[in-house]
């Protein structure tokens, strides 16, 4: 082991999401994950961008992506957390009874991540493509 994130994902999401900390990916009932696997880091992709190595980590349960500069693997540097989930959208009932599409709540359950280099991207800027299992959505982020 080179480095250990410890409880950093939980601290960051708690600070940014407040009462929505550690929600599951198909409910909005607040902390329902601390007794399980927390935000459950699931998907990961690494990329070389402008001389730096980055890790993009999908949090399957709480949702969103953690971005770290891992150019020095022994000392990863937190860059940002992205999450477009709408915690005000009542997904518990709507997903179960089919009364509204899951995607209306934003992206739920990032399951896979693909980096597309600037050289391979259509507009010449690097992209991150995320497949979201619960919402059935794909999100494309342009990396700047």
C-alpha positions in Angstrom: 0.0 0.0 0.0 1.3 3.4 -1.0 -1.4 5.7 0.5 -4.7 5.3 2.3 -7.6 7.8 2.0 -8.9 6.8 5.4 -12.2 8.7 6.0 -11.4 11.5 3.6 -14.3 10.7 1.2 -16.7 10.7 4.2 -15.4 14.0 5.6 -15.5 15.7 2.2 -19.1 14.5 1.3 -20.3 15.3 4.9 -19.0 18.9 4.6 -20.5 19.4 1.1 -23.7 17.4 1.3 -24.7 18.1 5.0 -27.9 16.1 5.8 -27.6 14.2 2.5 -24.3 12.6 3.7 -24.1 8.9 3.0 -27.4 8.5 1.2 -27.9 5.4 -0.8 -28.3 5.6 -4.6 -32.0 4.9 -4.6 -33.3 6.8 -1.6 -32.9 10.2 0.0 -33.2 9.4 3.7 -29.9 10.8 4.9 -27.2 8.6 6.4 -28.2 5.1 5.5 -24.7 4.0 4.5 -22.3 4.5 7.5 -23.0 1.0 8.8 -22.3 -0.5 5.4 -19.6 0.7 2.9 -20.2 4.4 3.2 -20.2 6.2 -0.2 -18.8 3.0 -1.7 -16.0 3.9 -4.1 -16.7 1.7 -7.2 -15.4 3.0 -10.4 -11.9 4.5 -11.1 -10.1 5.9 -14.0 -6.7 7.5 -14.2 -5.4 10.0 -16.7 -2.3 12.0 -17.6 -3.2 15.6 -18.2 -0.7 18.5 -18.6 2.1 16.6 -16.8 -0.1 15.5 -13.9 -1.7 12.1 -13.1 -5.3 12.3 -11.9 -7.6 9.7 -10.4 -11.3 10.0 -11.0 -13.2 7.9 -8.4 -17.0 7.2 -8.7 -18.9 6.9 -5.5 -21.6 4.4 -6.3 -24.0 5.1 -3.3 -23.8 8.8 -2.5 -23.0 9.5 -6.1 -20.6 11.8 -7.8 -16.9 11.8 -8.6 -13.9 12.5 -6.4 -10.9 14.0 -8.3 -7.4 13.6 -7.0 -4.0 14.5 -8.3 -2.0 11.4 -7.8 1.2 12.6 -9.4 2.9 11.8 -6.1 1.2 8.5 -5.2 2.4 8.6 -1.6 0.6 11.9 -1.1 -2.6 12.2 -3.2 -4.0 15.7 -3.4 -7.8 16.2 -3.3 -8.9 18.5 -6.2 -12.7 18.5 -6.2 -15.9 16.5 -5.8 -18.6 16.7 -8.5 -22.2 15.5 -7.9 -25.2 16.6 -10.0 -27.7 14.5 -8.0 -30.9 16.3 -6.9 -31.4 15.2 -3.3 -34.8 17.0 -3.2 -36.3 14.7 -5.9 -38.2 11.9 -4.2 -36.6 8.9 -5.8 -37.7 6.2 -3.3 -41.3 6.0 -4.4 -40.9 7.1 -8.0 -38.3 4.5 -8.9 -40.2 1.7 -7.3 -43.6 2.5 -8.7 -42.3 3.7 -12.1 -44.2 7.0 -11.8 -41.2 9.0 -13.0 -37.8 8.2 -14.5 -34.8 7.7 -12.2 -32.8 10.1 -14.3 -35.0 13.0 -13.2 -33.0 12.9 -9.9 -29.7 13.5 -11.7 -27.0 10.9 -12.0 -27.3 7.9 -9.6 -24.8 5.2 -9.1 -21.6 5.9 -11.1 -20.5 2.4 -12.2 -17.9 3.0 -14.9 -15.6 5.8 -16.0 -13.8 6.3 -19.3 -11.2 9.0 -20.0 -10.9 10.3 -23.5 -7.7 12.2 -24.2 -7.7 15.6 -26.0 -6.2 13.9 -29.0 -9.1 11.5 -29.2 -11.9 13.9 -28.3 -14.0 15.5 -31.0 -13.4 19.1 -29.8 -9.8 18.6 -28.8 -10.5 18.8 -25.1 -10.2 15.8 -22.7 -13.4 14.2 -21.6 -14.6 11.9 -18.8 -17.5 9.7 -19.6 -19.4 8.2 -16.7 -22.0 5.4 -16.9 -24.6 5.6 -14.1 -26.2 2.3 -13.1 -29.3 3.4 -11.1 -30.4 6.4 -13.2 -29.5 4.7 -16.5 -27.7 7.8 -17.6 -24.3 8.6 -19.2 -22.6 11.9 -18.3 -19.9 13.5 -20.3 -17.6 16.0 -18.4 -15.2 18.2 -20.3 -11.9 18.5 -18.4 -10.5 22.0 -18.1 
